[in-house]
Amino acid sequence: MATFEITIYNKEVRENVEAGEHHRRFSDSWADFQYIEIKAGDENQARAKVEAMHPGVQGFVIDDVRDISGGFE
C-alpha cells in the first residue's frame, strides 16, 4: 500500500470566515488547507477514503492528492 497526502479544506467554512462569520459545525481552521495522510492502494482509493470521512455534501473539497511513499520514511 502507498501513502498519500490529501490536501483538503471546507468551502462553506472558508466562505463564512471570509464574511467574518463562523460555521455552525466546523472550526474556522477548516477554511485553510488541512493535510491528511492515508494508506491506500491507489489515488482513487485514497480519495474515496477521505470522501467517506469528509463528504463533499458537507462542503469538503479535496484540492490535491499526492503519493508520498518512499520519500519520508
C-alpha positions in Angstrom: 0.0 0.0 0.0 1.1 3.5 -0.8 0.9 6.6 1.5 -1.0 9.5 0.1 -1.1 13.1 1.4 -4.5 14.6 0.8 -4.9 18.4 0.8 -8.5 19.3 1.8 -10.5 22.3 3.0 -14.1 23.2 3.6 -15.7 25.6 1.2 -18.5 26.5 3.5 -16.2 27.4 6.4 -14.0 29.4 4.0 -17.0 31.4 2.8 -18.1 32.0 6.4 -14.7 33.1 7.5 -14.3 35.5 4.6 -17.7 37.0 5.6 -16.5 37.4 9.2 -18.7 34.6 10.5 -18.3 31.1 11.9 -19.6 27.8 10.6 -22.2 26.2 12.9 -20.4 22.8 12.9 -16.8 23.1 11.8 -14.0 25.2 13.3 -12.5 28.1 11.4 -9.3 26.1 10.8 -11.2 24.2 8.0 -11.0 27.4 5.9 -7.3 26.7 5.5 -5.8 23.6 3.8 -5.6 20.6 6.1 -3.2 17.7 5.3 -4.3 14.1 5.9 -2.1 11.0 5.3 -4.0 7.9 4.0 -2.7 4.5 3.2 -4.4 3.2 0.0 -3.8 1.0 -3.0 -4.1 3.9 -5.4 -5.1 7.6 -5.7 -8.8 6.7 -6.4 -8.9 4.6 -3.2 -7.3 7.4 -1.2 -9.8 9.9 -2.5 -12.7 7.5 -1.6 -11.4 7.0 1.9 -11.1 10.8 2.5 -14.5 11.5 0.9 -16.1 8.9 3.3 -14.7 10.8 6.3 -15.1 14.3 4.9 -18.0 14.3 2.4 -18.3 16.9 -0.4 -22.0 17.4 0.6 -20.8 18.9 3.8 -18.6 21.4 2.0 -15.3 19.5 1.9 -13.1 19.9 -1.1 -10.2 17.7 -2.0 -7.6 20.1 -3.5 -4.7 17.7 -4.1 -3.7 14.1 -3.7 0.0 13.2 -3.7 1.8 9.9 -3.4 4.4 10.4 -0.7 5.5 6.8 -0.4 9.2 6.1 0.0 10.4 9.6 0.4 9.8 10.4 4.0 10.1 7.2 6.0 
